[in-house]
């Protein structure tokens, strides 16, 4: 009997793990997110904290193995890591991320034991606390937080302009635990014999709270969408995007340099007509722009010929005082006359992709294990850029007004809510993200990456233009509407207009206040649980 119960609990926890990746792109079964934690909650109902931890870890391991499977492609195909080691490292990463689900399950079981009246209502606060921790701990990896599963349900995600993506996660978990609360009550009643005492009364509190929260969220979301239709902006900017689709294996191969430049020239001719700004992806130039003048002049001549400002990615080479070289992952902005108008250096680097943590001590051996990892340094400021004005014409600006300012986030940076917020708080009127998702191969990762940009747009009410080497490139407005999105692994030249916004949201002004509130409430619940536990430990 005990073995059957253990098997059932493990199966339910595994079901949560298998369903979790389906909630996100490219599966896009966002509706599953509202019930994905239900099997796990049924599995840990009435179990000890330690068993709940193990069941949560099982669910989390399977969930993140599915979500992060693309890591194998990045490491093996392009990083030249042996396939067995690639799988082992992916499982190690999934094991780490699964710990957050394990801590959630254990925390819920602990609250259920010592503060049962508050356990179900406390669960969403605990979940958000752990998502916030995952965003910052060990450099952070907030990839596919639960709230991102709703990126296509616009009425639900509008509240992110107050709560950030964490508020969407909170709402989804609240519905899950409400269903679990009702489900466990129903199971207890079903199993009850006719001669036994009546079961506990129906748990009205959790489902009522969830219903009210959904109603308020949808009301607010519909009001925002009605107030700000896609054509409501009084000011906009026209942007051209180039998706050159350069194979990662050829990107830095000198033999393909001519072909790469010719492709960018051909696509630029298609995208440059009538636009205020042209954008190439991250590390677009197959050379160091500042260090190879012969090739750099080709880019400058292209800008001058089309008389359009160009934003593009290229590594910048610098030297430490000792003379040792290092790289910056940079975005350059050239004015219409080919002169440098500004540069932004990527602040949040990819661990093991752009730098190796603890390389000088603990992980000194990885420079021999992983091929292609460069020695990059992080930029230090959220540099704002402005669209260069055409002579005699205020580009994309109201009459007499200044040229619009924008922020650039490079690749991985866009998944960090607070980093994007810094640009908008500093005065960015629209946002650009450039990336090279060729590293992901033909996996779900490019779709996951693109979907997360939607929440950044809503949080700050800033439209995004996204240029990706192999896709997805496109435009997203300030309400999270996807205005256009290219297929992956195709050459594309895309033009579109996005609004220029100047309003400042609650989230932009105050940041992760909602997440901090969840951390505080989780801490208070933990204190209450500890105090209620002490008398039992003394007896």
C-alpha angles and dihedrals in degrees: 000000000000090000091051091050092049091050091049092049092049091048092052092048090048090051090059089050094050094046097047097078090050090065091069138059134318090027089043096190091147092161089069090066090072091063103022094103094046095088091049092051091049088050096052097040108127095356128130119264094250094052091046088053091053093046091049091049091052091051092046095047092053092042096053094038085062095042096045100037089115088073088079091059093048094049101039105034098038106013091049091227111154111262095242092052090045091056091045092052092046090052090047089054091047089049090054094047090044088061089073091058089045091053090048093052093045092046092050092049090049092051090045089056101045105023104024095164090061103034100096095041090045094053097082090050090052093048093051091046089056093045089051090049090050089053093061110020115107092356090315136259109205093165113155100354107190093257092064089070088078098055091119096048098081099183091057099047098049090087087068088087084076105027105026119224088311090073091058090050089050092053094047092050091046090057091046093053092044089057090045092050092051091041094054091046090051092049091050091051093047092052093047118110118231093245095051125097115273117272122251115290119272110286098242098165102071100042091043091052091047092049092050092046091051092047094050092045093051092045091052092044095050091047091053093048092048092048093048111038117180092260098046101095116109092203131041143164127223115225134186120211126200119205103184097177096218113181110243090227089060100036098099097023108119090212090066096042095099092047091050094051092046090052092051090048092051094048093043090058088057096044102039101068113112097347129131094213135017121207131199121188133262114299089001097158113076088219140045103278096211096044107047108056097179093061094035090059089059090059091046092050090050091054092047093047094054094033093221130126114251129209114192142156125247134151116255119215119220136163134229117232086263089061094250110140127234136173136237121206097227143181115212125201117204122192123226091270092054096254119137108259099178147326136217123201118210111254104191110053127198111255111237089005102066100009139007115236114231090004093152093057127006100019099035092129097061095084085070095044101048121054120210101023108139129207100250128171124208125248117241108216140048093240115199120214129200128215107253111243120236112239109276093001126088099224114232091333132120115261109292092000128124123266111272117266124219142180128228124213117188121222111292093025093077093070091065109085098197094051093056089044090059091062094049093044087053092056109276110158095192134006135232127198122190122189146164105222092170085102089069095059120198094335139114092264098091089053093046090048093050093047092057091059089066091067092048089056093051096043092059101021091237126136118234133216112198125195115187127179094227098012170268093130122162151103132283123188128222093268092054097259111152101228095183138350128185127221116255124256095021131111108247139172110195133182128190145148123244128186124258109226131192103175116111119221128216089250092052091050100044107018122203096002090134091053091047090052089053090051091051094047091047089052092050091051089050091052091050091049092050092050092050091048097054099073090053092051091054096050 
